[in-house]
Every structure is written in C-alpha cells, then in structure tokens.
Amino acid sequence: MGEISVSSRNLGRLLADSTGTPGRSYQAAFAELAESHQGRPTAEIVALLRRAVDEALLGFTAADLYEQAEAIRTGQRYVLRIRVT
C-alpha cells in the first residue's frame, strides 16, 4: 500500500473524477494500465507509470512505482493513501 501527499490545488492531477484539470489524471492512467497490462513485465509497466507520473507532476518514488507495477502485473488490488495538504 502506498501513500502520497498532494496539495489540494493539485488533487486533480491524481484523481480521475476531479474537474477543471487539463490532461489525463494519474488515476485514469493507472486504471488503463491495470486493464491492459496485467501479466506484462514489471519493468515495462514501471516505465509507463513513470511517464504518467511525470505528466501529472506527482512525486511517486521508484519504490512506489515498482509496487504499483507489481499490483498491475499480478492483478492484485492496489490501495493508495492520499494525504491532502
């Protein structure tokens, strides 16, 4: 289970159901990868997650991305705790 702190101004970069934020949220990108990349190599998934994180300007660590990629690869549920600052 991961955890990230996000400014309330930047919450739209993370959540798919927020409004007013241009571009695709990280949540939407994660959901898309979860549907399309189950069973794929972890390194491949990490690279795609890194691109989504960079586009969303979020601060996930390499360990966070690896953990998320493993969940996608294995089809396991991934829980992210969000601390809004």
C-alpha positions as CSV (number, residue, x, y, z in Angstrom):
1,M,0.0,0.0,0.0
2,G,1.4,3.4,-1.0
3,E,1.0,6.9,0.4
4,I,1.4,10.3,-1.2
5,S,0.9,13.8,-0.1
6,V,-0.8,16.1,-2.6
7,S,-1.6,19.8,-2.3
8,S,-5.3,20.4,-2.6
9,R,-4.5,22.6,-5.6
10,N,-3.0,19.6,-7.4
11,L,-5.5,16.9,-6.4
12,G,-6.9,16.9,-10.0
13,R,-3.6,15.6,-11.3
14,L,-4.2,12.5,-9.2
15,L,-7.9,11.8,-9.3
16,A,-10.0,10.9,-12.4
17,D,-13.2,12.4,-11.1
18,S,-11.9,15.9,-10.5
19,T,-12.9,18.7,-12.7
20,G,-11.0,21.7,-14.2
21,T,-7.6,20.0,-14.7
22,P,-6.4,19.7,-18.2
23,G,-4.9,16.4,-19.4
24,R,-5.4,12.9,-18.0
25,S,-5.2,12.2,-14.3
26,Y,-2.8,9.6,-12.8
27,Q,-5.8,7.6,-11.6
28,A,-7.1,7.3,-15.2
29,A,-3.7,6.3,-16.5
30,F,-3.3,3.7,-13.7
31,A,-6.7,2.2,-14.4
32,E,-6.0,2.0,-18.1
33,L,-2.7,0.1,-17.4
34,A,-4.4,-2.2,-14.9
35,E,-6.8,-3.2,-17.7
36,S,-4.3,-3.6,-20.5
37,H,-1.0,-4.7,-18.9
38,Q,-1.8,-7.5,-16.4
39,G,0.8,-10.2,-16.8
40,R,3.2,-7.9,-18.6
41,P,6.8,-7.4,-17.3
42,T,7.1,-5.2,-14.3
43,A,9.8,-3.0,-15.9
44,E,7.6,-2.3,-18.9
45,I,4.7,-1.2,-16.5
46,V,7.1,0.9,-14.4
47,A,8.2,2.8,-17.4
48,L,4.6,3.6,-18.4
49,L,3.7,4.6,-14.8
50,R,6.8,6.9,-14.7
51,R,5.6,8.7,-17.8
52,A,2.1,9.1,-16.3
53,V,3.7,10.4,-13.0
54,D,5.9,12.9,-14.9
55,E,2.9,14.1,-16.9
56,A,0.8,14.6,-13.8
57,L,3.7,16.2,-11.9
58,L,3.3,13.9,-8.9
59,G,6.0,12.7,-6.5
60,F,5.9,9.0,-6.5
61,T,9.2,7.3,-5.7
62,A,10.7,4.5,-7.7
63,A,9.7,2.1,-5.0
64,D,6.1,3.4,-5.2
65,L,6.0,2.8,-8.9
66,Y,7.5,-0.7,-8.6
67,E,4.9,-1.6,-6.0
68,Q,2.1,-0.3,-8.3
69,A,3.5,-2.1,-11.3
70,E,3.6,-5.4,-9.4
71,A,0.0,-5.0,-8.4
72,I,-0.9,-4.4,-12.1
73,R,1.2,-7.3,-13.3
74,T,-0.4,-9.7,-10.8
75,G,-3.9,-8.3,-11.0
76,Q,-3.9,-7.5,-7.3
77,R,-5.8,-4.6,-5.8
78,Y,-3.6,-1.6,-5.0
79,V,-4.5,0.9,-2.3
80,L,-3.1,4.4,-2.2
81,R,-3.5,6.6,0.8
82,I,-3.7,10.2,-0.1
83,R,-2.8,13.0,2.3
84,V,-4.2,16.3,1.1
85,T,-2.1,19.3,2.3
